[in-house]
Amino acid sequence: MRLQMASKLTFQVLNHAESNNVGARIGKLSILGRKELHTPNFLAVSSRGVVPHMTPDVIIASSDIGGVHMALEDFIERKTPPILDCPGRSPLHTFNALPSSLITLLAPRRTPAVTAPNGNTNTSISIFSSTGFQTLSSKSYSVFAQKLQPDICIPLSDITYGALPGAKRILKMADRTEEWLSHMLDGNTCTSVFAPILPIDFHSQSDYVNYIEEQADQISGLAMYDSNLLPDIPATTYLSQLPRLSLDEPASPHHILRQVALGMDIFTIPFVGFATDSGIALSFVFPRPPPNDNHIETGQNVLPLGIDMWNTDHVTSTIPIIPSCKCYSCISHHVAFIQHLLNAKEMLGWVLIQIHNHHIMSQFFKAIRESIARGTFEADVEDFSRVYESELPAKSGQGPRVRGYHFKSEANQAKKNAKAWKAGLGPNEEKLEDGLVPDGGTGELEEKEFAEKISK
């Protein structure tokens, strides 16, 4: 079935894993001027408009990323955001130098979002920009969306990040979100709107969901904050044919597979970036690795979901991260080189891991689509759960420097970033009484151009 939205977006459900049109499904999302996105699939999560560690030319040459999730709070640290002065028909593409083939999705907040100290009001939500916490009104957000012209836009939603809402708050959440969605739809002519489905029980937001169905000609998709609500959407309604975007933040590929089984189409996956920053190279293949693929041994019966590249066992290893992987990192470099780059704090190390991790995710979703088409998805999911560990490896090394807008600071909190230079310490951080003193004399230092003698 093909749906033609009021905007330039179309979505077509191509195949269902089950005959009753529920559960896992294959689809195709098309936007005029963009690369088609075959679903299930994912959008890369950005930080301040860019995919961390990947420049636009790297994205084109070494990835199959179909689109990018962006947060407005990344761009409005100033009273007059510079992005508003960006020319062109697609300011988000121009300002962030994104390839024109990529889909842009604009949301109010990052994923995952930092919990704000102040709650939302009837007209605005609390956001966290690079200069601190501030409010964003529904009216202002609608103006930003019209000027930035993203391919897909998620309206404001009354979400309580980090806390469970009480009974009174639940009533407000649905009413506020419905009003904010109405603001977004009024006068919208240039962007596809994905209506948010709140992370509360379906009955508590039934009136709001009915309103979404009444506005069907203006709604292009659903943004699900809780994937467990998917079975509550009746398969016979118009809403069941809309593309579904997961903002449920899966913590592992097992969680992704569960959401796919429920009928999710598009994903934002923060754990890809977290793994890269931790020096973890993803190593899973769906439904299981090929027989001749010699994964790095762990001494366990199940395979790891990722490989810790900080591990000193990799110092002399000249094999790729995954021998069967066809990404640029695995074809061009070996494990020992990447491990050396991390130890030397060279950003290229994280670049290579990020290229590899996004390739793994692209291949993962490609295999999922093939499995659904074969009719073996359920059996393949069970096979995958037997072969791989349930969680990603823990972080063991120091990642790139953390920025202030990545987290909320707390009282007496330890520093997130280690000092780049510690005066008075030797190479093994042993305390030196006289600090670091050159071994050679002044003549030798001057000869080696390490110092210059100043005449009195």
C-alpha positions in Angstrom: 0.0 0.0 0.0 1.4 3.4 -1.0 0.6 6.6 1.1 0.9 10.0 -0.5 1.4 12.7 2.1 0.5 16.3 1.9 4.2 16.9 1.7 6.8 15.3 -0.7 7.1 12.1 1.3 5.6 8.8 0.3 5.8 5.5 2.2 5.0 2.0 0.9 4.6 -1.2 2.9 6.1 -3.9 0.7 5.9 -7.0 2.8 4.8 -8.3 6.2 6.4 -11.1 8.2 2.9 -12.2 9.2 -0.2 -12.7 7.1 -2.4 -10.6 9.4 -0.5 -7.4 8.5 1.0 -6.9 12.0 4.6 -7.4 13.2 7.8 -7.0 11.3 7.4 -5.4 7.8 9.5 -4.2 4.9 8.8 -0.7 3.5 10.2 2.1 1.3 10.2 5.7 2.3 10.7 8.2 -0.5 11.3 12.0 -0.4 11.7 14.1 -3.5 15.4 14.8 -4.1 16.6 12.3 -1.4 17.9 8.7 -1.5 15.2 6.2 -0.9 15.2 4.7 2.6 14.4 1.0 2.6 13.0 0.0 6.0 13.6 -1.3 8.6 16.6 1.1 8.7 18.2 3.8 10.8 19.0 7.5 10.8 22.4 8.5 12.1 22.4 10.5 15.3 24.1 13.9 15.0 25.8 16.2 17.5 25.4 19.9 16.6 24.3 19.0 13.1 27.1 16.6 12.2 27.6 12.8 12.6 30.4 12.6 15.1 33.8 11.7 13.7 32.5 11.6 10.1 33.0 14.4 7.6 30.5 14.8 4.7 33.0 13.3 2.2 33.5 10.3 4.4 29.8 9.8 4.7 29.4 9.7 0.9 32.5 7.5 0.3 32.4 5.1 3.2 28.8 4.7 4.6 25.3 3.8 3.6 23.7 6.3 5.9 20.2 7.3 4.6 19.5 10.3 6.8 20.5 12.3 9.9 18.6 13.0 13.1 19.2 16.6 14.2 18.1 18.5 17.4 17.0 22.2 17.3 18.6 22.7 20.7 22.0 22.2 19.0 21.5 25.4 16.9 19.8 28.0 19.1 22.4 29.0 21.7 22.2 32.6 20.5 19.2 34.9 20.4 19.5 35.0 16.6 20.8 31.6 15.5 23.3 31.8 12.6 21.6 28.9 10.9 18.6 31.1 10.2 20.7 33.3 7.9 21.8 30.3 5.9 20.7 30.5 2.2 19.4 27.8 0.0 16.2 25.7 -0.3 17.5 23.3 2.5 19.3 25.4 5.2 19.9 22.3 7.3 21.9 20.7 4.4 23.7 23.9 3.6 24.6 24.9 7.1 25.9 21.4 8.1 27.4 20.6 4.6 25.4 17.5 4.4 25.2 15.5 1.2 21.9 16.5 -0.6 21.0 12.8 -0.9 20.5 12.4 2.9 17.2 12.8 4.6 17.1 15.4 7.4 14.9 14.9 10.5 14.5 17.8 12.9 13.4 17.2 16.5 13.3 19.6 19.4 15.7 17.6 21.6 18.7 15.3 21.2 18.5 11.6 21.6 19.1 10.9 24.4 18.1 14.2 25.9 19.6 15.7 29.0 17.0 16.1 31.8 16.2 19.8 32.4 15.8 21.0 36.0 12.6 22.9 35.1 9.5 21.3 33.8 7.5 22.1 30.7 4.7 24.6 30.6 1.5 24.9 28.6 3.3 26.8 25.8 6.9 25.6 25.9 9.4 22.9 26.8 12.8 23.0 28.5 15.8 22.4 26.3 19.6 22.2 26.9 21.7 24.3 24.4 25.4 24.6 24.5 25.0 27.7 26.6 22.7 26.2 29.2 19.0 25.5 29.8 16.4 27.6 28.2 12.8 27.3 27.0 11.4 26.7 23.5 7.9 27.7 22.8 5.6 25.9 20.4 5.2 29.0 18.3 9.0 29.5 18.0 9.6 25.9 17.1 7.0 26.1 14.3 8.7 29.2 12.9 12.1 27.5 13.0 10.7 24.4 11.3 9.3 26.5 8.5 12.6 28.4 8.0 14.9 25.4 8.2 12.7 23.2 6.0 13.7 19.7 7.2 12.5 16.7 5.3 10.8 15.4 8.4 9.9 17.3 11.6 8.8 16.0 15.0 6.6 18.5 16.9 7.1 19.4 20.5 5.9 16.7 22.9 5.4 16.9 26.7 7.9 14.3 27.8 9.2 13.8 31.3 12.8 12.8 30.8 14.2 10.7 33.7 11.0 10.6 35.8 7.7 8.8 35.7 4.7 11.1 35.4 1.9 11.1 37.9 -1.8 10.8 37.1 -2.4 14.5 36.8 0.7 15.1 34.7 -0.4 12.3 32.3 -3.6 14.2 31.6 -1.6 17.3 30.8 0.9 15.5 28.5 -1.7 14.4 26.0 -3.6 17.8 26.0 -0.4 19.8 25.6 1.0 17.6 22.9 -2.2 17.8 20.9 -2.2 21.6 21.1 1.5 21.8 20.0 0.8 19.4 17.1 -2.0 21.6 16.0 0.3 24.6 16.0 2.7 22.7 13.8 0.1 21.7 11.3 -1.4 25.2 11.0 0.2 26.7 7.9 2.7 23.9 7.4 3.5 23.7 3.7 7.1 22.4 3.4 7.9 19.6 5.8 6.6 16.1 6.6 5.2 16.0 10.2 5.7 12.8 12.3 3.2 13.0 15.1 4.6 12.0 18.5 3.1 9.1 20.4 3.7 9.6 24.1 5.4 7.1 26.5 2.1 6.7 28.5 -0.6 4.0 28.2 -2.6 4.1 25.0 -5.9 4.7 26.8 -4.6 7.9 28.5 -3.9 9.4 25.1 -6.8 7.9 23.1 -8.4 11.3 22.4 -5.1 12.6 21.2 -4.6 9.6 18.9 -8.1 10.1 17.5 -7.1 13.7 16.8 -4.0 12.5 14.9 -6.3 10.2 12.7 -8.6 13.1 12.1 -5.6 15.1 10.7 -4.5 12.1 8.5 -4.1 14.2 5.4 -1.4 16.3 7.2 0.4 13.6 9.1 3.2 11.8 7.4 4.3 9.4 10.1 4.4 8.5 13.8 7.3 9.2 16.3 7.1 6.5 18.9 8.6 7.2 22.3 7.6 3.8 23.6 7.8 0.9 21.2 5.5 -1.2 23.5 2.6 0.8 22.3 2.8 -0.4 18.7 0.5 -3.4 19.2 -2.2 -1.0 20.5 -2.5 0.7 17.1 -5.4 -1.1 15.3 -4.2 -2.8 12.1 -7.3 -1.6 10.3 -6.8 2.1 10.8 -4.9 4.6 8.6 -2.3 5.1 11.3 -1.1 1.5 10.9 0.1 2.3 7.4 2.2 5.3 8.4 6.0 5.0 8.8 7.0 4.6 12.4 10.1 6.2 13.9 11.5 4.8 17.1 12.7 7.3 19.7 12.8 4.5 22.3 16.6 4.5 22.3 17.4 0.7 22.0 20.4 -0.3 24.1 21.5 -3.2 22.0 20.8 -5.0 18.7 18.5 -7.4 20.6 16.3 -4.4 21.5 16.3 -3.4 17.9 15.1 -6.8 16.8 12.3 -6.7 19.4 11.1 -3.4 18.1 11.3 -4.6 14.5 9.2 -7.6 15.5 6.6 -5.1 16.8 6.5 -3.3 13.5 9.0 -0.4 13.8 10.3 1.0 10.6 13.0 3.7 11.3 15.4 3.9 14.2 17.6 6.4 16.0 20.4 4.4 17.7 22.5 6.3 20.3 24.5 3.2 21.3 26.4 3.4 18.0 28.0 6.7 19.0 28.5 5.6 22.6 30.3 2.4 21.4 32.6 4.5 19.1 33.5 7.0 21.8 34.3 4.0 24.1 36.6 2.4 21.5 34.1 -0.5 21.0 34.0 -1.9 17.4 30.6 -3.5 16.8 31.1 -7.2 15.7 27.6 -8.7 15.3 26.2 -10.1 12.1 22.5 -11.1 11.7 21.5 -13.8 12.1 25.0 -15.3 12.8 28.5 -14.8 11.5 29.6 -16.8 8.4 31.5 -20.1 9.3 34.8 -18.9 8.0 34.7 -15.6 9.9 37.4 -15.9 12.6 36.2 -13.5 15.3 38.6 -12.5 18.0 38.4 -15.2 20.6 36.8 -14.3 24.0 37.0 -17.7 25.6 33.2 -17.8 26.0 30.5 -19.9 24.5 28.7 -16.8 23.0 30.2 -14.1 20.8 30.5 -10.5 21.9 28.5 -7.8 20.3 31.6 -5.6 20.2 35.3 -5.7 20.5 37.2 -3.5 22.9 39.9 -1.9 20.8 41.7 -0.7 24.0 42.6 -4.2 24.9 46.4 -4.7 24.9 45.9 -8.1 23.2 45.4 -6.2 19.9 48.9 -4.5 20.0 50.4 -7.0 17.5 47.3 -8.2 15.8 47.4 -7.6 12.0 43.9 -8.9 11.2 40.9 -6.7 10.4 38.3 -6.0 13.1 36.0 -8.6 11.3 37.6 -10.5 8.4 34.4 -10.7 6.4 33.6 -7.0 6.8 33.8 -4.9 3.7 33.9 -1.5 5.3 36.8 0.9 4.6 38.3 0.4 8.1 38.5 -3.4 7.8 39.7 -3.4 4.2 42.4 -0.8 4.7 43.7 -1.2 8.3 44.3 -3.8 10.9 43.4 -4.0 14.6 46.9 -3.1 15.9 46.9 0.2 13.9 43.5 1.2 15.3 44.6 0.3 18.8 47.8 2.4 18.4 45.7 5.4 17.2 43.5 5.2 20.4 46.5 5.0 22.7 48.1 8.0 20.9 44.7 9.9 21.2 44.7 10.3 17.4 41.1 11.2 16.3 41.6 9.0 13.2 41.2 6.0 15.6 37.6 7.0 16.4 36.9 7.9 12.8 37.8 4.4 11.6 35.7 2.8 14.4 32.8 5.1 13.5 33.0 4.1 9.8 33.0 0.5 10.8 30.2 0.7 13.3 27.9 2.5 10.9 28.7 -0.1 8.2 27.8 -2.9 10.7 24.5 -1.2 11.4 23.7 -0.8 7.7 24.5 -4.5 7.0 22.5 -5.5 10.1 19.3 -3.8 8.8 19.9 -5.1 5.3 20.0 -8.7 6.7 16.8 -8.0 8.7 15.0 -6.9 5.5 16.2 -10.0 3.7 15.1 -12.2 6.6 11.6 -10.7 6.6 11.4 -11.3 2.8 12.4 -14.9 3.2 9.8 -15.4 6.0 12.5 -16.6 8.5 12.7 -13.5 10.7 11.3 -15.1 13.9 13.7 -18.1 13.6 16.6 -15.8 12.8 16.0 -13.7 15.8 16.1 -16.7 18.1 19.3 -17.8 16.4 20.9 -14.4 16.9 19.9 -14.4 20.6 21.7 -17.8 21.1 24.9 -16.7 19.3 25.5 -13.3 20.8 25.8 -11.8 24.3 22.9 -9.7 25.6 24.9 -6.5 26.2 27.7 -4.5 24.6 31.1 -4.6 26.3 31.8 -2.1 29.0 34.0 0.9 28.3 37.6 0.4 29.4 39.5 3.4 27.9 39.3 7.2 27.8 37.2 8.4 24.9 37.2 11.8 23.1 36.7 14.9 25.2 33.1 15.3 26.5 31.5 18.6 25.8 29.3 20.5 28.3 26.1 20.1 26.3 26.4 16.3 26.4 25.5 16.0 30.1 24.1 17.9 33.1 26.7 18.7 35.7 26.1 17.8 39.3 27.5 19.1 42.6 30.9 17.7 43.5 31.0 15.8 40.2 34.4 14.4 39.1 35.9 15.8 35.9 34.7 14.1 32.8 37.9 14.7 30.9 41.4 13.7 32.0 44.1 16.4 31.9 46.0 16.4 28.7 49.2 17.3 30.5 50.2 16.7 34.2 53.1 18.7 35.3 55.7 17.0 37.5 54.9 13.5 36.4 57.1 11.0 34.5 56.0 8.8 31.6 54.3 6.4 33.9 52.8 9.1 36.0 55.3 8.7 38.8 55.9 11.8 40.9 59.2 13.7 40.0 60.7 15.9 42.7 62.3 18.3 40.3 59.7 18.0 37.5 60.7 17.1 34.0 64.4 18.1 33.3 66.1 17.6 30.0 69.0 15.1 30.1 71.4 17.1 27.9 73.3 20.4 28.5 72.4 23.8 27.1 74.8 23.4 24.2 73.3 20.1 23.1 69.7 21.5 23.5 70.7 24.5 21.3 72.3 22.3 18.7 69.1 20.2 18.4 67.1 23.4 18.2 65.2 22.4 21.3 66.1 25.8 22.9 67.7 29.0 21.9 70.4 30.8 23.8 69.5 34.4 24.7 72.5 36.8 25.0 72.5 39.1 28.0 
